[in-house]
């Protein structure tokens, strides 16, 4: 049985981008050093955690989404995944989720409000974090909601002879479904 930690699954899911952000902070998360960009002030009442898409990196977000949230007076935290832009380790679906939890625990400033933002692949750790900590504000931009279908599409686009791979995958991720109630920001 192949797990979500396997090299076969990770090679299909992650397109590591080697560009390093300008002046990154180094954060030790679950034994790995992750590059991140953070802008925090204790006066700000909202923390924003941004999770980027596959093949993107922190630098892509500092010029766009990060800048918008900073202008709104929010604390902003954007982290790389393992193996992205000089961060140590290798990306896998399960360690992306555990890293997101640890990032939140270690960096939370405001006790009033937290917004979690996920784009494309970043929707997976964003939804996980919002669910795990019962956060009320979640923004998803072109998110992946059905992990199983997403994996099938990755496998079908791969010509390396892994047709029956999905039958062997032990899916231990939470089932992601459309929320019945949406909370406005």
KOLLUM-836988 format. One record per residue (C-alpha): x, y, z. Coordinates in nm, 4 decimals. Layout:
# residues N
{site {X,Y,Z}}
...
# end
This chain:
# residues 185
{site {0.0000,0.0000,0.0000}}
{site {0.1413,0.3400,-0.0979}}
{site {0.0910,0.6245,0.1489}}
{site {0.0630,0.9999,0.0988}}
{site {0.4243,1.0214,0.2217}}
{site {0.5580,0.8205,-0.0736}}
{site {0.8023,0.9605,-0.3281}}
{site {0.5670,0.8582,-0.6082}}
{site {0.2818,1.0743,-0.4762}}
{site {0.5047,1.3677,-0.3781}}
{site {0.6701,1.3765,-0.7215}}
{site {0.3258,1.4092,-0.8806}}
{site {0.1997,1.6742,-0.6393}}
{site {0.4845,1.9204,-0.5904}}
{site {0.6628,2.1440,-0.8405}}
{site {0.9360,2.2907,-0.6267}}
{site {1.0366,2.6462,-0.7130}}
{site {1.3979,2.7284,-0.6254}}
{site {1.3620,3.1082,-0.6127}}
{site {1.4508,3.2354,-0.2674}}
{site {1.2560,3.5286,-0.1246}}
{site {1.4376,3.8535,-0.0510}}
{site {1.5386,3.8737,0.3175}}
{site {1.3524,3.5614,0.4286}}
{site {1.3047,3.4719,0.7925}}
{site {1.4085,3.1178,0.8791}}
{site {1.1550,2.9327,1.0907}}
{site {1.2260,2.5934,1.2474}}
{site {0.9121,2.3818,1.1994}}
{site {0.8970,2.0100,1.2804}}
{site {1.2772,1.9823,1.2536}}
{site {1.3015,2.1623,0.9176}}
{site {1.3987,2.5180,0.8335}}
{site {1.1331,2.6926,0.6238}}
{site {1.1811,3.0241,0.4471}}
{site {0.9044,3.2680,0.5264}}
{site {0.8077,3.6307,0.5022}}
{site {0.6456,3.7771,0.8116}}
{site {0.5245,4.1226,0.9057}}
{site {0.3755,4.1438,1.2536}}
{site {0.2795,4.4217,1.4908}}
{site {0.1108,4.3666,1.8280}}
{site {-0.1218,4.6590,1.7496}}
{site {-0.2767,4.4732,1.4537}}
{site {-0.5913,4.2796,1.5419}}
{site {-0.5929,4.0374,1.2469}}
{site {-0.3426,3.7644,1.1614}}
{site {-0.3365,3.6435,0.7997}}
{site {-0.1746,3.3140,0.6982}}
{site {-0.1186,3.2709,0.3238}}
{site {-0.0547,2.9325,0.1617}}
{site {0.0652,2.9527,-0.1974}}
{site {-0.0094,2.7307,-0.4938}}
{site {0.2058,2.4551,-0.6355}}
{site {0.5045,2.5822,-0.8332}}
{site {0.4776,2.9240,-0.6664}}
{site {0.6719,3.0590,-0.3739}}
{site {0.6674,3.3212,-0.0999}}
{site {0.8127,3.5882,-0.3303}}
{site {0.5108,3.5594,-0.5613}}
{site {0.2819,3.6550,-0.2719}}
{site {0.4739,3.9388,-0.1093}}
{site {0.4113,4.1631,-0.4116}}
{site {0.0391,4.0876,-0.4355}}
{site {-0.1693,3.9360,-0.1571}}
{site {0.0805,4.0154,0.1187}}
{site {0.0926,4.3799,0.0174}}
{site {-0.2887,4.4053,0.0174}}
{site {-0.3241,4.2595,0.3682}}
{site {-0.0408,4.4773,0.5015}}
{site {-0.2172,4.7895,0.3698}}
{site {-0.5300,4.6745,0.5543}}
{site {-0.3295,4.6687,0.8801}}
{site {-0.3017,4.2913,0.9195}}
{site {-0.0205,4.0768,1.0505}}
{site {0.0939,3.8695,0.7508}}
{site {0.2714,3.5351,0.7473}}
{site {0.3666,3.3498,0.4280}}
{site {0.5687,3.0290,0.4522}}
{site {0.7291,2.7987,0.2035}}
{site {0.6665,2.4265,0.1916}}
{site {0.9540,2.1903,0.2648}}
{site {1.1965,2.1763,-0.0275}}
{site {1.0750,2.5051,-0.1793}}
{site {1.3172,2.7989,-0.2266}}
{site {1.6002,2.6734,-0.0121}}
{site {1.3759,2.5413,0.2689}}
{site {1.5016,2.2099,0.4032}}
{site {1.3300,1.8740,0.3678}}
{site {1.0981,1.7305,0.1045}}
{site {0.7374,1.8267,0.0464}}
{site {0.4636,1.5700,0.1039}}
{site {0.0907,1.6084,0.1553}}
{site {0.1010,1.5025,0.5197}}
{site {0.3956,1.7198,0.6235}}
{site {0.2351,2.0251,0.4565}}
{site {-0.0586,1.9784,0.6956}}
{site {0.1501,1.9206,1.0085}}
{site {0.3777,2.2145,0.9180}}
{site {0.0743,2.4439,0.8775}}
{site {-0.0415,2.3536,1.2286}}
{site {0.3003,2.4157,1.3805}}
{site {0.3418,2.7466,1.1930}}
{site {0.0097,2.8655,1.3361}}
{site {0.0993,2.7576,1.6902}}
{site {0.4422,2.9252,1.6797}}
{site {0.3552,3.2538,1.5098}}
{site {0.0053,3.3528,1.6211}}
{site {0.0034,3.7131,1.7480}}
{site {-0.3563,3.8375,1.7530}}
{site {-0.6071,3.6564,1.9697}}
{site {-0.8956,3.8459,1.8064}}
{site {-0.9135,3.7244,1.4472}}
{site {-0.7305,3.4992,1.2056}}
{site {-0.7786,3.4786,0.8299}}
{site {-0.6421,3.1796,0.6419}}
{site {-0.5875,3.2210,0.2670}}
{site {-0.5099,2.9375,0.0261}}
{site {-0.4582,2.9521,-0.3475}}
{site {-0.4842,2.6394,-0.5629}}
{site {-0.2842,2.3700,-0.3792}}
{site {-0.2599,2.6091,-0.0812}}
{site {-0.6317,2.5494,-0.0208}}
{site {-0.5457,2.2088,0.1284}}
{site {-0.3376,2.3384,0.4244}}
{site {-0.5644,2.6464,0.4555}}
{site {-0.8818,2.4382,0.4910}}
{site {-0.7035,2.1969,0.7237}}
{site {-0.5850,2.4816,0.9481}}
{site {-0.9257,2.6528,0.9535}}
{site {-1.0924,2.3210,1.0409}}
{site {-0.8376,2.2083,1.3003}}
{site {-0.8435,2.5374,1.4950}}
{site {-1.2076,2.6291,1.4177}}
{site {-1.1075,2.9570,1.2532}}
{site {-1.3966,3.1600,1.1187}}
{site {-1.2349,3.3377,0.8221}}
{site {-1.1152,3.1378,0.5238}}
{site {-1.0382,3.2662,0.1732}}
{site {-0.9867,3.0175,-0.1094}}
{site {-0.8647,3.1266,-0.4542}}
{site {-0.9001,2.8535,-0.7206}}
{site {-0.8740,2.5894,-0.4515}}
{site {-0.8431,2.2146,-0.4653}}
{site {-1.1436,2.0800,-0.2754}}
{site {-1.1414,1.7176,-0.3839}}
{site {-0.7966,1.5749,-0.3113}}
{site {-0.8791,1.2327,-0.4561}}
{site {-0.9902,1.3787,-0.7949}}
{site {-0.6867,1.6070,-0.7960}}
{site {-0.4551,1.3094,-0.7409}}
{site {-0.6324,1.1160,-1.0181}}
{site {-0.5789,1.4077,-1.2588}}
{site {-0.2085,1.4173,-1.1651}}
{site {-0.1754,1.0405,-1.2114}}
{site {-0.3621,1.0470,-1.5445}}
{site {-0.1292,1.3194,-1.6743}}
{site {0.1760,1.1129,-1.5765}}
{site {0.2916,0.8579,-1.8328}}
{site {0.5205,0.6625,-1.6018}}
{site {0.2990,0.3558,-1.5689}}
{site {0.1241,0.4276,-1.2386}}
{site {-0.2293,0.3633,-1.3638}}
{site {-0.3305,0.1503,-1.0649}}
{site {-0.1517,0.3652,-0.8085}}
{site {-0.4656,0.5293,-0.6715}}
{site {-0.6099,0.1930,-0.5734}}
{site {-0.3074,0.1485,-0.3457}}
{site {-0.3154,0.4928,-0.1853}}
{site {-0.4236,0.5082,0.1730}}
{site {-0.6029,0.8441,0.1857}}
{site {-0.5634,0.9669,0.5396}}
{site {-0.6448,1.3314,0.4680}}
{site {-0.9623,1.4764,0.6048}}
{site {-1.2541,1.4724,0.3624}}
{site {-1.2923,1.8249,0.2347}}
{site {-1.6451,1.9347,0.1573}}
{site {-1.8240,2.2605,0.0855}}
{site {-1.9142,2.4390,0.4102}}
{site {-2.2857,2.4663,0.4823}}
{site {-2.2484,2.8145,0.6283}}
{site {-2.0134,3.0865,0.5110}}
{site {-1.8892,3.3543,0.7447}}
{site {-1.8150,3.6909,0.5840}}
{site {-1.4831,3.8575,0.6577}}
# end
